[in-house]
Amino acid sequence: MAPTFDLVQRTELSGAAPLAPGVRALAAVSGGPDSTALLVWLLESGVGVTAAHFDHVLRPDSARDAEHVARLCARLGVPLIQGRRAGQLPSGSLQAAARALRYEFLERARCETGCDVVCFGHTADDVVEGAVMHLLRGSALAGLRGMPQRRGPHFRPLLNVWRADVDAYLAVRAIEPLHDPSNADIWRFARARARHVLLPRLERDRPGLSRRIRAAAETAARLQDQLEAGARGLIHDGAAFRDELRAAPRAVRLEVYRQLYGRLPALTRRHLEAIDALALGGATGTGLDLPGKLRLHVQPDRVSVDVATLPQPAAPRLGVRACPGCADPGAAHLRPGMDLSVGYRRPGLRMRPLGAPGSRKLQDVLTDAKVPRHLRDRLPLVFADGRLAWVPGIAVDGDCAASGGGDAVHVTIELGPEFPVVLSGSLQPRSLVT
């Protein structure tokens, strides 16, 4: 539906990135200038759009913002979904907590409406402010890039549009947006200080500096995209091979660790450097505790990031049936007549691996098989009459194995899908092979 207001003259948002034909958009609308211009621009561009407004309840009069957005959407004929914070904000940064709640709401709204993308009204000024703030904190390439235009279902069409153009766009249409007082609170918020104090002073001393920073951010974005693509090529099934890491440039390695971690807030440089030291030269079995109850695990040939304390695995199911002998690689063939049970590693266990001379400690068997230390207590074992008979995926005890050509018991173990892949990929999540 077209807007219901008259246009004195038609202005365009020069630099706005169009959406693909047929894409349905959910517009995040706070009621401020940028998000209001975004909503109108989407509508004028013929995009099927639904507005979404989230009330953080951070000011006593915040409900007025929701009413303003509702009136605007009614005027434009745009469907509106509204949300309001009911509980306490998460601890930590006020802005980060509010942003997390807003993004959760927007994702629910996107799914409920069947929209393809969530559009945000961030502008070129936001990119410059973010880049300056990140540089002040000592950020590297990713910080200079600022916010990406696309990430998953999130899209920012106005990243190449300046705030002055947004104001002119709305003025021509006689639309009066809201102005959040927190955006001008230079005493509480670093972004407000960058916007109203630091950047204006820099711009006065070096006219055009903001546009040069925006251009530098665009170049940084292209370089960061290449860096992230190179890092993705070094990640295999949630892990990175250590020999490939040693051959990679340092910047690529650090990006690999960021992607393996995959959480927000991102890891600090101190964390990344500690991970790099372990990945390149750490002993097998060492690790590093990371924020978010995660841990870096160092294996003989790879590193991975997993939960610090792995949950207890689901009780594995033991499959037992008579077998005249078969070539099933996912089974062990044991002598009939023994009492079979499933258990886990305990001190003193030994076995005589089939095809190998003499008796060996289970610890040595697992070490030679390169089972990561943090998984050894989780690997289910099959016992026969109380004796260790089968280490699934690794070895069968020679005294418990069925003789060739004779009767045998066909034994398999089915594991739950949460059991990790170990033994350098030779041990599969569900069916453990001999």
N, C-alpha and C positions, 0 to 999 in steps of 0.2 A: 504494500500500500504506500502511495506517495505521501510525503509530508503535507500537512494541512495548512502550512503558513505560506505567505506570499514571499517571493524572492525579489528584492530590489534589483539585484544583479547576481548572476551566478558566478561564484568563484570556485576554484578547484583547490584541493590540497595537493599541491605540487610535490611529487616524490612519494605519494602513498602507493603501496604495493597492492595491486588488485588481487582478488580471490579468484580461484578457478570457477568457471561456470558451473552452476548447480550446487556449489558448496553451501551448506547451511551453517550459519555462524551464531554462536552465543556471545553477545557483547557484554563484557564486564563494565558496568556503568556505576560509577560512584556519584555522579552528578556534577563532577568538576569539569573544567573546560575540555581537557583532553578526551575523556571518555564520552562526553556529550558529543563532541565533534566526530568521534569514531562512530557513534550510533547513527548520527545523521548521514555521515558519508557512506556507511554501509547501506543504509536505506536508499539514498540517492543513486547508489551504484547498482541497485537492483538485486542485492543479496538478500536471500531469505534469512531474517535475523530475529532473534529473541534476546531481550535484555535480561540481565541478572544483576541484582543489587544485594550486597551483604552489609548488614548493620553490625559493626563491631561493638557498639554500645560503649564507646570510649569517651563520649561527651554527653552531658545531660540532654542536649537538644538533638541527638543523632537521629531520632525518629523523624525529625523534619526533613532530613536528607532523603529518607525513604519516601516520604510523601511527595517531595519535589520530583524525584525520579518517576514515581507513579504518575504524576500529572504530565510530565514530559512524554512518557510512553503512551499515555492515553491520547495526547495531542497528536502524536506521530502515528498512532494506530499500531504500535509494536507490542507484542505479548511480553509480559514481565514476570520473572520469577524472583521472589524476595526471600532472604534468609536473615536470621538474627541470632547473634551469639546468646546462648542460654547459660552456659557454665563459666567457670573461671578461665582466664587466659593461661596458657602454659607458661611456666617459669622461663626466665631469660629475657632477651631483648623484646621490648614491647612491639616494635615494628615487625620483627621476625615472627613473633607469635601471632600477631594479627594477620600477617601475610599467609601463614600456614593454614589458619582457619578459613581464610577467604578462598585459597586454592582448593581446599577440600570441598567447600560449598560449590564452587564453580564446576568441579569435576562431577559431583553428583547431579548438578543441574544439566550439564552437557549430556550425561547418560540418560536422564529422564526425558529430555527434549529430543534426543536423537540427533543433536547437532554434530557436525563434523569437526569443527574447530572452536576454540575459545579465543576471542579477539580481545586484546588489551590496547589501551590508548597511549602507551608510552611513545614519547617523541624523541627527536634528535637531541633535545636538551637533556632528557633523562639519560641518554647514552653518555653525553659529555660529563654530566654530574657524577654518574656512576664510575666512569673511567678515572676521573680526578680523585674520587674518594678511594678507589682501589689502589691507585698509585701512591697516595699518601700513606696507605697501610703497607706498602712494599710489595704489592701484587706484581705478578709477572704478566705474560702475554694474555692469558685468559681474563685478567682483570682489566687490562687496557681495552679489550674487545667490548666490554660492557655486556649488556643483555643480548642474546641472539634473537634474530627476527623470528626464527622458527625453532621450536623444540617440542617434539611429539605433537599433541593436538593444540599446542599454544602458538598463536600467531600474532605478531605485532605489526600491523600494516603501516603505522605512522612513524616508524623509526627514522625515516629520512625527511620527516616534516618538522619544521621548527615551531615552537610554541607561539611565536608572533603570528605565524600563518594560521594557526588554530584560532587565535583570538579574532583575527580578521574574518575568518570563515564563519564564525558564530555571529559576529557583529552584523554582517550583511544579512543574516537570517533573523536578526532581532531575537536571538536566543540568549537569555541570561543564565549562565551556569552558576553552580555553587562555588564557593571558595573556602576550602578547609583551612581553618586558622592554624592547624598544626603544621601546615606546609610553610608557614612563616615564623615558626617558633625556633629561632636560631639558638636559643639557650638549651633546648632539649634534644634537638635532632641535627645530626651531622649533615644530612642532605640539605636541610634548610640553610645551614651556614654556607655550604658550597654554593647553593643557588642564589642566595641573597647577599652574601658577603664576598666570598673568595672569587668566584667567577666574574662578577661585575668588576672587581678591582683589576683582575688579570686582563679582562677585555679592554678596560680603559688604558692600560699600559701597552697592550699589544692588540690593537683592533684586529678582529678576524680570528683571534686565537681559538674561539669555540669551534668555528668551522674547521680549523686545522686539526683540532683534537678529534672532531667527528671523523675526519678523513683518516687520521691515524688509527682510530678505533675500527674503521672499516677494513683497513689493511690487516690489523691484528686479528680481526674475525676470520679473514681468509686464511691466514697463517695458522690460526688455532684450529680451524676445520681440517687443514692438512695434517696437523699434529695429532688430532684426535683420530683421524682415519688411520694413520700409521700405528697408533697405539692399539686400535681395535684389531689390526692384523696380527698382533702379538698375543692376543688373548684367545685361548682355546678351551672351551667347556669350562669357563669360569676360573681358569688358571693361566699362568704365564711360564713358559719354559725358561729356565735360568740361562742356558747357553744363548738363547735368542736375546735375552735382556742384556747380557754382557756385550753382545755385538751391536746393540742399539745406542743411539745418542742419548745423553743424559735426559734431555728434555722429553724425549719419547718415553723413556723408562718412567719418569715421574708421572706422565699422563696415564701410563698403564696402571700404576698404583691407584690413581684417582678413580679410574674406571672400575678396577676390581673392588674398590671400597664402595663407590656408588651411592653415597649418602650425603645429605646436607645437614649441618654445614660441612663444607669440604675439609679435608685434612689440612693441618698446618704444614708449613715447610719443614719444621722439625720432625714431624711424623714421617713425611715423605723421605727425608734424608736417612732416617733410621731404617725405614723399610728398604731403601736402596742398598744400604750397607749389608743388611741380612740377605737380600735377594742375590747380591753378587758374591758374598763370601761367607754367609752364615752356615753353621753346621746343620745337618739334617736333624729335624726335631725341634729346633729352636723356633721362636716366634715372637710376636710383639702384640700386646693388648692395644686395641684401638678404640676410639670413642664409639658409642652405640652398642656396647657389649659384643664387639667383633674382635677378631684376632687374625693376625697374619700367621700363616703356617708355612714353614720352610721344609720342603721335601727334597729328596736327592736331586731331582731334575726339574722341579717346578716350585712356584710359590702360589698360594691362594689365600683368599680372605673368607673367613667363615665365622659363625657364631663362636664366641669365646668358650662357652660351655655347651657342648653338643647335647641335645636332648636324648633321653634314653631311646634306643631304637625299638621299633615295634617287635614284639616277640615273633621270631621267624617260625614259619611252618615247616615241619620235617615231613617230606614225602617218602614213603617206604612201600615198595612192592617187589614181588618176586620177579626175577629177570633171568632168562637163559644166557644173557650176555648181549650187549648192544654197544653202539658207537656214540651214544648220547654224550656230547662234550659237557653238558651241564649236570652230570651225575657222577657219583662215586659208586663203585660196585664192591660191596663188602660181603664177608662170609655170612651165610645165614645162621640163625640161632642165637645171635647176640642181642642183648638189650641195648637199644639205641636211645640216646638222649641228646639234647642241645644244651650247651653251656658256653661260658666265656673264659677268657684267659685268667689264670691264677698262678701263683708262684710254684715252681717245680715241675711244670708240665714238660714232658719229653715225648718224642715219637721216633720211629725208625722209618723215614720217608722211603716209599717204594722206589726202587731204582738207585738208591743212594746207600753207601756203606755206613753201617753203624747207627747208633742212636744220637739224636740231636736235641738240644734245648729248643722249645718253641720260640723263645726269644731270638735265637739265631736263625731259625727258619723264617720268621717274620722280617728280620733285618735283611736277610739275603733277598727276600721277595720285595723289598723296598716298600713295605707297608708303613705309611706315616705313623709316627709314635702316637699322635693324638687319636688315631683310629684303632689301635691294636686292641684296646679293651672292649671295643664295640664289634669286633669281628666274631660272628657266631662260629662255634666249633662243634663238631659231632663226636660224641663219645660212644664207645662200644664196651659194655660191661665195665664202665667207669674209666676206660683207657682212651686216651686221645686217638681217634681213628681217622678223622678227616679235617683238614684245615681247608675249607672251601676256597677254590681258586688257586690253591698252592700245592698241597701235598696230601697223599693218602698213606696211612701207616701200613708198612709191608706185612705185619702180622695180622692185620684186620682185613686186608684186601682179599677179594675172592680170587681163587686160583683160575687160571685161564682154562676155559672150556667147561668149568663146573658150574653148579648152581650158584646164584648170586642174589644179593639184595640190592635193588636199584634205589639209591638214596639221593634225594634232591632237597634243596632248601629254597623256599620262596621268601624273599625279603620285602618289606614295605618300601614304597617309592622314595622315602626320605633317606634311605641308606646311601651314603656317598659312594661315588666311584673311586676305588683305590687301586693300588698295584699298577700305576701308570696307565690306567684305562683297561687293563686286562680283566679286571673284576667288575662285572656289570651290576647295575643297581638291583635287578630283580633275580636273575638266575645266575648263580655263581658257578663258574666253570672250573673243572679240574685241569 
